[in-house]
Amino acid sequence: MRTCNSYPLILALLLVCFAIPAVAQPVNDGYLFDQGVAYTERSPRAPEALDKMKDLLGQWDIQVTTFTPDAEPRVSAGMAEVTYMIRGYAYMSRVHVPAYDGEHELNLLQFINYSPSHEAWVLGEANSYTEHIAMYNGELKGRKLSLTSAIRKGGTPVLTHIKIEYAMHSSDSFSVTRSQKTSRDADWAKTEKHEYSRREHTAAFMQPRKDTGNPSKNRPAASSQFDFLLGEWQAIHNMNVGGQQIQFPVNATAVHAMNGHAILEHSWFDLDPSLPDAATSIIRLYNRAMRRWESLYLTNRGNSQLFFGGRQEGDQIVLHNFEANTTDAVMARYVFHDIAGDTYAWYGENSTDRGQTFNTFWDIAFTKK
């Protein structure tokens, strides 16, 4: 039994000690098809730097403390599981906090990888509570991984700097602290701390369903727009690379994730013997405040991530890179179309004249297995 012997946060500690019930496992997530979840070691072709965060792997109980101005810290309890993903080239963390604010749950799905080309660690995170995806990058110093990003909340001119720090305390415990500030010279203000304690591994812990899962009852109605992705698919990629047309097959899957708030896709393919274990993963989350889809893409070719998204337009869904702008003559978009029960297709187009005309450089036709 945990004892309470620290006095500054008496109310919060009483909640932790006596009031938080046993955490129920999420039941909406679909089967994790990703070839990497069952790995116990990283791929021998993945960056060796990945081993420096290997202690993240495993099943965890979490104590979540949320700090807000002029209020007592809020304490809740949750669970997490960290595994390898995309054939052992990165880490995937699934976090579930059922009573995050006393009424709503929090689900995080995180991609964590090391990019040798940028000599940086990258964290991509989808958050069901905020219905938002964000990307962070940073470096590892000793036992602490520090990652940062910046946003303009509400479209205001105030730039909010955000920092996430992983501190590895031992092989059985680590913490994740979130802080923010509104100027470079200001001190970091802690907004949240997750304290992880390793638990004995069991097969039933956070166990996904054996099917594609169920949607959350609380997800936005527009979240159903991508439900046609659910299931197992086979497809043929057709790409124009430097004027040369190439074609290759792909296996793809999609399931409900983040306790039914999002859709998680995994694809794997082998282009040629010089590119073994090729795989990609995408998490898709609908942001009702922005009325748009947000997507996070991770590939183990170059170990890079991409944040992009878009909206449904008629009977198509049109996605693009969020950082694209008309000051750059080159831009791209990705269009899902011909959506039926057992088939769908998408194509990629690029423009060299600021979107006046587009040329197709990539198309894929999917057939359900």
Solvent accessible surface area in square Angstrom, and as a share of the most:
residue,aa,sasa,rsa
1,M,200,0.89
2,R,142,0.52
3,T,106,0.61
4,C,54,0.32
5,N,138,0.71
6,S,59,0.38
7,Y,178,0.68
8,P,91,0.57
9,L,62,0.31
10,I,106,0.54
11,L,106,0.53
12,A,3,0.02
13,L,43,0.21
14,L,82,0.41
15,L,64,0.32
16,V,14,0.08
17,C,23,0.14
18,F,132,0.55
19,A,62,0.48
20,I,50,0.25
21,P,105,0.66
22,A,102,0.79
23,V,46,0.27
24,A,71,0.55
25,Q,72,0.32
26,P,7,0.04
27,V,90,0.52
28,N,28,0.14
29,D,10,0.05
30,G,0,0.00
31,Y,105,0.40
32,L,23,0.12
33,F,45,0.19
34,D,9,0.04
35,Q,65,0.29
36,G,1,0.01
37,V,40,0.23
38,A,96,0.75
39,Y,86,0.33
40,T,111,0.65
41,E,102,0.46
42,R,44,0.16
43,S,2,0.01
44,P,114,0.72
45,R,131,0.48
46,A,5,0.04
47,P,19,0.12
48,E,132,0.59
49,A,21,0.17
50,L,0,0.00
51,D,61,0.32
52,K,134,0.57
53,M,1,0.00
54,K,72,0.30
55,D,41,0.21
56,L,1,0.01
57,L,30,0.15
58,G,18,0.17
59,Q,4,0.02
60,W,1,0.00
61,D,61,0.31
62,I,7,0.03
63,Q,42,0.19
64,V,0,0.00
65,T,10,0.06
66,T,14,0.08
67,F,55,0.23
68,T,64,0.37
69,P,119,0.75
70,D,154,0.80
71,A,63,0.49
72,E,106,0.48
73,P,20,0.13
74,R,78,0.28
75,V,14,0.08
76,S,9,0.06
77,A,22,0.17
78,G,2,0.02
79,M,5,0.02
80,A,0,0.00
81,E,24,0.11
82,V,6,0.03
83,T,21,0.12
84,Y,1,0.00
85,M,0,0.00
86,I,1,0.01
87,R,24,0.09
88,G,0,0.00
89,Y,6,0.02
90,A,0,0.00
91,Y,0,0.00
92,M,2,0.01
93,S,4,0.03
94,R,16,0.06
95,V,3,0.02
96,H,9,0.04
97,V,0,0.00
98,P,49,0.31
99,A,55,0.42
100,Y,18,0.07
101,D,41,0.21
102,G,67,0.64
103,E,141,0.63
104,H,93,0.41
105,E,38,0.17
106,L,3,0.02
107,N,3,0.02
108,L,5,0.03
109,L,2,0.01
110,Q,6,0.03
111,F,0,0.00
112,I,2,0.01
113,N,1,0.01
114,Y,39,0.15
115,S,2,0.01
116,P,64,0.40
117,S,95,0.61
118,H,134,0.60
119,E,139,0.62
120,A,14,0.11
121,W,7,0.03
122,V,17,0.10
123,L,0,0.00
124,G,0,0.00
125,E,8,0.04
126,A,0,0.00
127,N,26,0.13
128,S,8,0.05
129,Y,90,0.34
130,T,79,0.46
131,E,19,0.08
132,H,56,0.25
133,I,0,0.00
134,A,17,0.13
135,M,56,0.25
136,Y,13,0.05
137,N,84,0.43
138,G,16,0.16
139,E,94,0.42
140,L,38,0.19
141,K,143,0.61
142,G,71,0.68
143,R,117,0.43
144,K,91,0.38
145,L,0,0.00
146,S,33,0.21
147,L,0,0.00
148,T,61,0.35
149,S,32,0.20
150,A,45,0.35
151,I,61,0.31
152,R,133,0.48
153,K,97,0.41
154,G,84,0.81
155,G,70,0.67
156,T,59,0.34
157,P,118,0.74
158,V,76,0.44
159,L,57,0.29
160,T,6,0.03
161,H,25,0.11
162,I,28,0.14
163,K,33,0.14
164,I,0,0.00
165,E,39,0.17
166,Y,7,0.03
167,A,20,0.16
168,M,11,0.05
169,H,112,0.50
170,S,50,0.32
171,S,64,0.41
172,D,81,0.42
173,S,33,0.22
174,F,4,0.02
175,S,5,0.03
176,V,4,0.02
177,T,25,0.15
178,R,30,0.11
179,S,11,0.07
180,Q,54,0.24
181,K,30,0.13
182,T,81,0.47
183,S,52,0.34
184,R,191,0.70
185,D,143,0.74
186,A,40,0.31
187,D,129,0.67
188,W,85,0.30
189,A,57,0.44
190,K,94,0.40
191,T,41,0.24
192,E,16,0.07
193,K,57,0.24
194,H,2,0.01
195,E,68,0.31
196,Y,10,0.04
197,S,62,0.40
198,R,84,0.31
199,R,89,0.33
200,E,148,0.66
201,H,126,0.56
202,T,60,0.35
203,A,85,0.66
204,A,59,0.46
205,F,17,0.07
206,M,4,0.02
207,Q,86,0.38
208,P,31,0.19
209,R,85,0.31
210,K,185,0.78
211,D,68,0.35
212,T,41,0.24
213,G,10,0.10
214,N,62,0.32
215,P,58,0.37
216,S,10,0.07
217,K,203,0.86
218,N,109,0.56
219,R,40,0.14
220,P,13,0.08
221,A,96,0.74
222,A,26,0.20
223,S,4,0.02
224,S,57,0.37
225,Q,56,0.25
226,F,0,0.00
227,D,39,0.20
228,F,37,0.16
229,L,0,0.00
230,L,28,0.14
231,G,11,0.10
232,E,76,0.34
233,W,3,0.01
234,Q,95,0.42
235,A,7,0.06
236,I,74,0.37
237,H,13,0.06
238,N,36,0.19
239,M,37,0.17
240,N,68,0.35
241,V,79,0.46
242,G,89,0.86
243,G,68,0.66
244,Q,122,0.54
245,Q,114,0.51
246,I,59,0.30
247,Q,125,0.56
248,F,21,0.09
249,P,86,0.54
250,V,7,0.04
251,N,53,0.27
252,A,9,0.07
253,T,6,0.03
254,A,3,0.02
255,V,3,0.02
256,H,6,0.02
257,A,4,0.03
258,M,9,0.04
259,N,16,0.08
260,G,0,0.00
261,H,19,0.09
262,A,5,0.04
263,I,2,0.01
264,L,1,0.01
265,E,23,0.10
266,H,4,0.02
267,S,21,0.13
268,W,37,0.13
269,F,30,0.13
270,D,83,0.43
271,L,68,0.34
272,D,61,0.32
273,P,133,0.84
274,S,89,0.58
275,L,60,0.30
276,P,41,0.26
277,D,29,0.15
278,A,0,0.00
279,A,4,0.03
280,T,17,0.10
281,S,1,0.01
282,I,24,0.12
283,I,0,0.00
284,R,9,0.03
285,L,3,0.02
286,Y,24,0.09
287,N,8,0.04
288,R,121,0.44
289,A,83,0.64
290,M,93,0.41
291,R,164,0.60
292,R,42,0.15
293,W,4,0.01
294,E,0,0.00
295,S,0,0.00
296,L,0,0.00
297,Y,59,0.22
298,L,1,0.00
299,T,14,0.08
300,N,3,0.02
301,R,71,0.26
302,G,48,0.46
303,N,14,0.07
304,S,44,0.28
305,Q,24,0.10
306,L,71,0.35
307,F,50,0.21
308,F,14,0.06
309,G,0,0.00
310,G,4,0.03
311,R,116,0.42
312,Q,80,0.36
313,E,102,0.46
314,G,68,0.65
315,D,120,0.62
316,Q,59,0.26
317,I,3,0.02
318,V,20,0.12
319,L,1,0.01
320,H,68,0.30
321,N,47,0.24
322,F,43,0.18
323,E,152,0.68
324,A,50,0.39
325,N,74,0.38
326,T,86,0.50
327,T,116,0.67
328,D,74,0.38
329,A,42,0.33
330,V,90,0.52
331,M,36,0.16
332,A,23,0.18
333,R,82,0.30
334,Y,42,0.16
335,V,4,0.02
336,F,7,0.03
337,H,38,0.17
338,D,107,0.55
339,I,66,0.33
340,A,58,0.45
341,G,64,0.61
342,D,90,0.47
343,T,60,0.35
344,Y,10,0.04
345,A,16,0.12
346,W,34,0.12
347,Y,47,0.18
348,G,0,0.00
349,E,20,0.09
350,N,50,0.26
351,S,1,0.00
352,T,95,0.55
353,D,46,0.24
354,R,139,0.51
355,G,27,0.26
356,Q,150,0.67
357,T,83,0.48
358,F,49,0.20
359,N,96,0.49
360,T,74,0.43
361,F,46,0.19
362,W,56,0.20
363,D,55,0.29
364,I,4,0.02
365,A,65,0.50
366,F,15,0.06
367,T,64,0.37
368,K,71,0.30
369,K,129,0.55
